[in-house]
Amino acid sequence: MASNTLYSDVVCIGAGFAGICVGAQLQVQLGVENFTIYECGSTFGGTWFWNQYPGAACDVPAVLYSLSFAPKPDWSSMYCPYPEILEYLLGVARKYDLERRTKFRTAIKSARWDEEKRRWLLVARNIDTDIEFTHECKILISGTGQHGTPRTMADLEAANCELFEGPVVHAARWDHSVDLHGKRVVVVGNGCTAAQIVPAIADRVNSVVQLSRSRHWLVPDQRLPHQGYMRFFASRLPFFQKFFRLFIAFFLEIQWPYFTKSFLGHLMRSHFQKEATEYVRKMAPKKYHKILIPDFPFGCKRRVLDENGQYAAVLHKPNVALHEENIVSFSKNAVHTKQGNTYPADVLILATGFRGNDGGLAPLPTAFFKTNDRGFSYSILRIYGRASIPLDEYWRKEFGGPAAYETVAVNGFPNYFIIFGPNSNTGHTSAIIGIENGVNLRAYHDKVQAKLKKTVFGVNCGAWYMHGGHNSSTYPWSAITRWWHCTFPQWRDWVLV
């Protein structure tokens, strides 16, 4: 090992929920103190550091969207805004003294397995100075998640992007210097993010035109007892918060069958579709009903939670318009759609989500971002296993997309583990459960894909997690099944050396 090469027993890439969870549990569960976390942002938070758009909030109850070993009894509301979630993560990082073990504003460019040394050699780059250095470790953990690489203007496949002169802001890389007051704003997207942005900016802009490229089921939020009572009991009864968390987990878990193509699943989807349809017809303007009521099964794509009914309400405002149209070209201060319409725009907001199946998963997302006048430039993190095989190439040739044994391990890449990796996502409960659960591959992959085809996740509804018929994002079983497999591993499937 070269004298200027750093060394740690464990290196984790990413300092969001996954990285913080790894750092805490390495100390508490395994007694490991010699570890390093790399993060391209300037602080902890991951998704909640980068996604600071107006109205950003979690659409999962906060009591469950948190780490089980770091409960917070005083969440301000059922669905918390991003500043509160970010502050929570910073608090957990402080509690476990992670800052001194974390290198911020540093991107990992590549990681290569050395068979002779049985170590990983990482090439890192300081984003501010462009200085590169190397770091060796025995165990490499990817905690970059599935929402690392935003879809940019290039993903719109529209002509003349360079002609548009106004600011272009992606929700996942929000530019707080852009003034929206009195501006004509075009929002591209119709998912969870857009449904939070539009109500948050409607009162300060001249106009908002939202262009929906595909439909989503819009559902009312599920309000439980007043949060004030929850805080009161949680602060006075030690067992209460654990009980309430278990209650919420159970409440969400029993909804799992609606993803299956069973008779029960059909009945449950029919119920949820009826509820969502009635909600839209009651709350949203009639002229938008067709756009807001999909023709595909409930659960095929992530539902859009309308917290406090704010999205349906904002569609009644005279300065807000919703259209189901695709942008085909840009001009100096307007966007032009396939349907032949032109919409003036001073600012373009991209609520277009992330690259999920073609690089947005674990080891393939952008290692770092640098904003420029048209969006982002990025560097792909390369992982090389035995025989210097690139991970993205291995995935593409062997499986047609990302795949991992029990969502965490990949054959041919020793001591490499993915937190919230391929097929670890859920459509019905908290992603944090999947992250905590994550602390013969071909057979497992085929089993996962076959099971997905028996659920609504296999329906072609334009979901972000589908690419060429391959789903590398969602988990085809319940969260309880995932917990069981991670708690009681099948050691016969592992090679220990």
C-alpha positions in Angstrom: 0.0 0.0 0.0 1.5 3.4 -1.0 2.4 5.7 1.8 -0.2 8.3 0.7 -3.0 5.7 0.5 -5.5 5.9 3.3 -6.9 2.8 5.0 -10.1 1.8 6.8 -11.5 -1.5 7.6 -14.8 -0.3 6.2 -15.7 2.4 3.7 -19.3 3.5 3.1 -20.2 5.7 0.2 -23.1 8.1 1.0 -24.1 9.9 4.2 -27.9 9.8 4.0 -30.1 7.5 5.9 -28.1 4.5 4.8 -24.7 5.9 5.6 -25.8 7.2 9.0 -27.4 3.8 9.8 -24.2 2.0 8.7 -22.0 4.2 10.8 -24.1 3.8 13.9 -24.6 0.1 13.6 -20.9 -0.6 12.8 -20.1 0.8 16.3 -23.1 -0.5 18.3 -23.6 -4.0 16.7 -20.1 -4.9 15.5 -17.8 -2.8 17.6 -16.1 -1.5 14.5 -14.4 1.9 15.0 -12.1 2.1 11.9 -14.5 3.2 9.2 -14.9 6.1 6.8 -17.9 7.6 5.2 -17.6 9.5 1.9 -20.3 12.1 0.9 -20.3 14.4 -2.1 -22.6 16.9 -0.3 -21.5 19.3 2.3 -23.3 17.6 5.2 -25.3 14.6 6.2 -28.8 14.0 4.8 -28.5 12.4 1.4 -31.9 12.7 -0.3 -32.9 15.3 2.3 -29.9 17.4 1.8 -30.3 17.5 -2.0 -34.1 17.7 -2.3 -34.8 21.2 -0.9 -37.5 22.3 -3.2 -40.6 24.3 -2.1 -43.0 22.1 -0.3 -40.6 19.1 0.1 -41.9 16.7 2.7 -42.1 12.9 3.3 -45.3 11.1 2.3 -44.7 8.3 4.8 -45.7 8.8 8.5 -42.6 10.3 10.2 -42.7 7.8 13.1 -41.9 5.1 10.6 -39.8 7.2 8.3 -37.0 7.2 10.9 -34.4 4.8 12.3 -35.7 2.2 14.8 -32.7 2.7 17.1 -33.1 6.5 17.1 -36.7 7.3 17.8 -38.0 10.9 17.8 -41.1 11.5 20.0 -41.8 15.1 19.0 -42.4 15.0 15.2 -44.3 18.2 14.4 -46.7 16.4 12.1 -47.7 13.1 10.6 -45.9 13.9 7.3 -42.9 16.1 8.1 -41.2 18.7 5.9 -37.7 18.2 4.8 -36.0 20.7 7.2 -37.3 18.6 10.2 -36.1 15.3 8.6 -32.7 16.8 7.8 -32.3 18.1 11.4 -33.3 14.6 12.7 -30.5 13.0 10.6 -28.0 15.6 11.7 -28.9 14.8 15.3 -28.4 11.1 14.8 -25.0 11.7 13.1 -24.0 13.8 16.1 -25.1 11.2 18.6 -22.9 8.6 17.0 -20.0 11.0 16.4 -20.0 10.4 12.6 -18.7 13.7 11.5 -15.1 13.0 12.4 -15.3 9.8 10.3 -16.9 11.4 7.3 -15.2 13.2 4.4 -17.7 15.7 2.8 -17.5 17.2 -0.7 -15.6 14.1 -1.8 -16.7 11.8 -4.6 -15.6 8.2 -5.1 -14.7 7.9 -8.8 -13.9 4.2 -8.8 -13.5 1.1 -6.7 -11.4 -1.9 -7.8 -11.1 -5.3 -6.0 -7.5 -6.4 -5.5 -7.7 -10.2 -5.4 -4.1 -10.6 -4.1 -4.6 -8.1 -1.2 -8.3 -9.0 -0.8 -9.0 -5.3 -0.5 -10.8 -2.6 -2.3 -8.8 0.2 -3.8 -10.9 3.4 -4.1 -10.0 6.5 -6.1 -11.5 9.6 -4.5 -11.8 13.2 -5.6 -12.2 16.4 -3.6 -14.9 18.3 -5.4 -13.7 21.7 -4.4 -10.0 21.2 -5.1 -10.1 18.5 -7.8 -7.3 16.7 -5.9 -7.5 12.9 -6.2 -6.3 10.4 -3.6 -6.6 6.7 -2.9 -8.2 4.7 -0.1 -8.0 1.0 0.7 -10.6 -1.0 2.7 -11.5 -4.6 3.4 -15.3 -4.0 3.1 -17.0 -1.6 0.8 -20.6 -0.5 1.3 -22.7 1.5 -1.1 -25.2 3.7 0.6 -26.0 6.0 -2.4 -29.6 4.8 -2.7 -31.9 4.8 -5.7 -32.4 8.6 -6.0 -29.0 9.9 -6.9 -29.2 10.8 -10.5 -31.9 13.3 -11.5 -33.4 13.2 -15.0 -32.3 16.4 -16.7 -33.4 18.3 -19.8 -31.6 15.8 -21.9 -34.0 13.1 -20.7 -36.9 15.1 -22.1 -35.7 14.3 -25.6 -36.8 17.8 -26.7 -35.1 19.9 -29.4 -33.3 23.2 -28.9 -32.8 23.0 -25.2 -30.0 25.4 -25.5 -32.3 28.1 -26.8 -34.2 28.5 -23.5 -32.8 31.5 -21.7 -34.5 31.2 -18.3 -33.3 29.4 -15.2 -33.7 25.6 -15.3 -34.1 24.1 -11.8 -34.4 20.4 -11.0 -36.3 19.6 -7.8 -33.5 17.4 -6.6 -30.9 20.2 -7.0 -33.0 23.3 -6.1 -31.3 26.6 -6.7 -32.5 28.9 -3.9 -31.1 32.0 -5.8 -33.8 31.7 -8.4 -36.6 34.2 -7.7 -40.0 32.9 -8.7 -42.0 36.0 -7.7 -44.2 37.2 -10.6 -42.7 34.7 -13.0 -44.3 32.5 -15.5 -43.4 29.0 -14.4 -43.6 25.7 -16.3 -43.4 22.6 -14.1 -42.6 19.3 -15.9 -43.9 16.2 -14.1 -47.0 14.9 -12.3 -45.6 12.7 -9.5 -45.2 13.2 -5.8 -42.7 16.0 -6.2 -44.7 18.1 -8.6 -47.8 17.7 -6.3 -45.8 19.4 -3.5 -44.1 22.1 -5.6 -47.2 23.5 -7.4 -49.2 24.3 -4.2 -46.0 25.7 -2.6 -45.3 28.3 -5.3 -48.7 29.1 -6.7 -49.3 32.2 -4.6 -46.0 33.9 -5.5 -45.8 33.3 -9.2 -47.6 35.0 -12.1 -48.7 31.6 -13.5 -48.0 27.9 -13.2 -48.4 25.5 -16.1 -47.9 21.9 -15.1 -47.2 19.5 -17.9 -48.1 15.9 -17.0 -46.3 13.3 -19.1 -48.1 10.4 -17.5 -50.8 9.8 -14.9 -50.7 8.9 -11.2 -53.3 7.9 -8.7 -54.0 10.9 -6.4 -55.1 9.8 -2.9 -56.0 11.7 0.3 -53.6 11.5 3.2 -54.4 9.1 5.9 -54.8 11.1 9.0 -54.3 9.4 12.4 -54.9 10.8 15.9 -53.7 14.4 16.4 -49.9 14.7 16.5 -50.1 16.7 19.7 -51.5 13.7 21.6 -48.8 11.5 20.0 -46.1 13.8 21.3 -47.7 13.9 24.8 -47.9 10.1 25.2 -44.5 9.4 23.5 -42.7 11.8 25.9 -44.2 10.3 29.0 -44.7 6.6 28.2 -41.4 5.0 27.1 -43.1 2.1 25.4 -45.7 4.2 23.5 -43.6 5.3 20.6 -42.4 1.7 19.9 -46.0 0.6 20.0 -47.2 3.4 17.8 -44.4 2.7 15.3 -45.4 -1.0 15.2 -49.0 0.0 14.8 -48.2 2.2 11.8 -45.9 -0.5 10.3 -48.7 -3.1 10.7 -51.3 -0.7 9.2 -49.1 -0.2 6.1 -48.0 -3.8 5.9 -51.6 -5.2 5.6 -51.9 -3.2 2.4 -49.3 -5.3 0.7 -51.8 -7.7 -0.9 -53.1 -5.0 -3.2 -49.9 -5.3 -5.3 -50.5 -9.0 -6.0 -52.7 -10.3 -8.9 -54.6 -12.5 -6.5 -58.4 -12.3 -5.9 -57.7 -10.4 -2.6 -55.4 -8.1 -4.4 -58.1 -7.3 -7.0 -60.6 -6.5 -4.3 -58.2 -4.2 -2.5 -57.1 -2.4 -5.7 -60.8 -1.9 -6.6 -61.4 -0.4 -3.2 -58.4 2.0 -3.4 -59.2 2.9 -7.0 -62.8 3.8 -6.1 -61.6 5.8 -3.1 -59.1 7.7 -5.2 -61.5 8.3 -8.1 -64.2 9.7 -5.7 -61.6 11.9 -4.1 -60.5 13.4 -7.4 -64.1 13.9 -8.6 -65.0 15.6 -5.3 -62.0 17.8 -4.8 -60.4 18.6 -8.2 -61.8 20.7 -11.1 -63.9 18.6 -13.5 -61.8 19.6 -16.5 -58.8 17.8 -14.9 -60.5 14.6 -13.9 -59.4 12.6 -17.0 -55.7 13.6 -16.3 -56.0 12.7 -12.6 -57.7 9.3 -13.0 -55.4 6.7 -14.6 -56.5 3.7 -16.6 -53.9 1.3 -15.0 -54.1 -0.7 -11.8 -53.7 1.1 -8.5 -50.1 0.3 -7.1 -48.5 -0.1 -10.5 -46.9 3.4 -10.0 -46.3 5.1 -6.7 -49.5 6.9 -5.6 -49.4 10.7 -5.1 -50.4 11.7 -1.5 -52.4 14.9 -1.5 -51.5 16.2 2.0 -54.3 18.3 3.5 -55.9 18.3 0.0 -53.5 21.1 -1.1 -52.8 19.9 -4.6 -56.5 19.3 -5.5 -57.3 22.7 -4.1 -54.5 24.6 -6.0 -55.9 23.4 -9.3 -58.9 25.6 -8.7 -56.7 28.7 -8.8 -57.0 30.9 -12.0 -53.2 31.1 -12.4 -52.7 27.3 -12.3 -53.2 25.1 -15.3 -52.6 21.3 -15.8 -52.1 19.8 -19.2 -51.3 16.2 -20.3 -48.7 17.2 -22.9 -45.1 16.4 -23.8 -42.4 19.0 -24.6 -40.9 18.6 -28.0 -38.8 21.8 -28.3 -37.8 25.0 -26.6 -37.4 28.6 -27.7 -36.0 31.7 -26.0 -38.8 32.1 -23.4 -41.3 29.3 -24.1 -41.8 25.6 -24.3 -43.6 23.8 -27.3 -45.5 20.6 -26.9 -46.2 17.6 -29.2 -49.9 18.6 -29.1 -49.0 21.9 -30.9 -49.3 24.3 -27.9 -46.9 26.9 -26.8 -46.5 28.0 -23.1 -44.5 31.1 -22.2 -42.0 30.4 -19.5 -39.6 32.5 -17.5 -38.5 29.5 -15.3 -38.6 25.8 -16.0 -38.9 23.4 -13.0 -38.1 19.8 -13.6 -40.0 17.5 -11.3 -38.9 14.6 -13.5 -37.6 12.2 -11.0 -34.5 10.1 -11.2 -32.8 7.5 -13.3 -33.8 4.4 -11.5 -33.1 1.4 -13.8 -30.3 2.7 -16.0 -27.9 4.0 -13.4 -29.9 5.5 -10.5 -29.4 2.4 -8.4 -26.7 2.0 -5.7 -23.3 1.9 -7.4 -24.2 3.5 -10.7 -25.5 6.9 -9.8 -23.6 10.2 -10.2 -20.7 10.4 -7.8 -20.9 14.2 -7.8 -22.7 17.1 -9.4 -21.6 20.5 -10.5 -24.3 22.9 -11.6 -23.9 24.8 -14.8 -26.1 27.1 -16.8 -28.1 24.2 -18.3 -28.3 21.7 -15.5 -25.7 19.2 -14.3 -22.5 17.4 -15.3 -21.7 14.3 -13.5 -19.2 11.5 -13.1 -20.3 7.8 -13.0 -18.9 5.7 -10.1 -17.3 2.6 -11.5 -17.1 -0.6 -9.5 -14.7 -3.3 -10.7 -14.9 -6.8 -9.3 -12.8 -9.9 -9.9 -11.0 -10.0 -13.2 -11.7 -6.2 -13.3 -15.2 -6.7 -14.5 -17.2 -3.4 -14.3 -20.4 -3.8 -12.2 -22.6 -2.0 -14.7 -21.4 -4.2 -17.5 -21.9 -7.4 -15.4 -25.4 -6.4 -14.6 -26.3 -5.5 -18.2 -24.9 -8.8 -19.7 -26.1 -11.2 -17.0 -29.5 -9.8 -16.0 -30.4 -6.9 -18.2 -30.3 -4.5 -15.3 -29.1 -4.2 -11.7 -29.6 -7.3 -9.5 -28.3 -8.4 -6.1 -28.7 -11.4 -3.8 -31.2 -10.4 -1.1 -30.8 -6.9 -2.5 -27.3 -6.5 -0.9 -24.6 -8.7 -2.4 -23.3 -9.4 -6.0 -21.5 -12.5 -7.1 -17.9 -11.7 -8.2 -17.7 -8.6 -6.1 -16.3 -9.8 -2.7 -17.0 -7.8 0.5 -19.1 -5.4 -1.4 -22.6 -4.7 0.0 -25.4 -2.4 -1.2 -27.7 -0.7 1.2 -31.2 -0.2 -0.3 -29.9 -1.8 -3.4 -31.7 -3.5 -6.4 -35.3 -4.6 -5.7 -35.3 -3.3 -2.1 -37.8 -0.6 -2.6 -41.4 -1.0 -1.5 -44.6 0.6 -2.7 -46.6 0.5 0.5 -44.3 1.2 3.5 -41.2 3.1 4.6 -38.0 2.9 2.7 -36.1 3.2 5.9 -37.2 -0.3 6.9 -35.5 -1.5 3.7 -32.4 0.4 4.6 -32.2 -1.1 8.1 -32.9 -4.6 6.8 -30.0 -4.2 4.4 -27.3 -3.6 7.1 -26.9 -18.4 -5.9 -27.5 -14.8 -7.6 -29.0 -16.1 -10.9 -31.6 -18.2 -9.2 -32.5 -15.4 -6.8 -32.7 -12.9 -9.6 -35.0 -15.1 -11.7 -37.1 -15.7 -8.7 -37.5 -12.0 -8.0 -38.4 -11.1 -11.6 -40.8 -14.0 -11.9 -42.6 -12.9 -8.7 -42.7 -9.3 -9.9 -44.6 -10.4 -13.0 -47.3 -11.7 -10.7 -47.8 -8.3 -9.2 -48.9 -4.9 -10.5 -45.3 -3.9 -10.6 -45.0 -6.0 -13.8 -47.8 -4.0 -15.5 -46.6 -1.6 -18.2 -47.8 1.7 -16.9 -44.8 3.9 -17.6 -43.4 3.5 -14.1 -39.9 4.9 -13.5 -38.6 1.6 -12.2 -39.2 -0.3 -15.4 -36.6 -0.4 -18.2 -36.9 -2.7 -21.1 -39.2 -5.0 -19.1 -36.7 -5.3 -16.3 -37.5 -4.0 -12.8 -34.5 -3.4 -10.6 -36.2 -1.3 -7.9 -39.2 -2.9 -6.2 -39.3 -5.8 -3.8 -41.8 -8.5 -4.8 -42.7 -9.6 -1.3 -43.8 -8.0 1.9 -41.6 -6.0 4.3 -41.9 -8.7 6.9 -40.5 -11.2 4.4 -37.5 -8.9 3.8 -37.0 -8.6 7.5 -37.0 -12.3 8.0 -34.5 -13.0 5.2 -32.1 -10.4 6.6 -32.5 -11.5 10.2 -32.1 -15.2 9.4 -29.7 -15.4 6.3 -29.3 -18.5 4.3 -25.6 -19.1 5.0 -25.4 -21.9 2.4 -25.7 -19.2 -0.2 -22.6 -17.4 0.9 -18.9 -18.2 0.5 -16.9 -17.2 3.7 -13.1 -16.8 3.5 
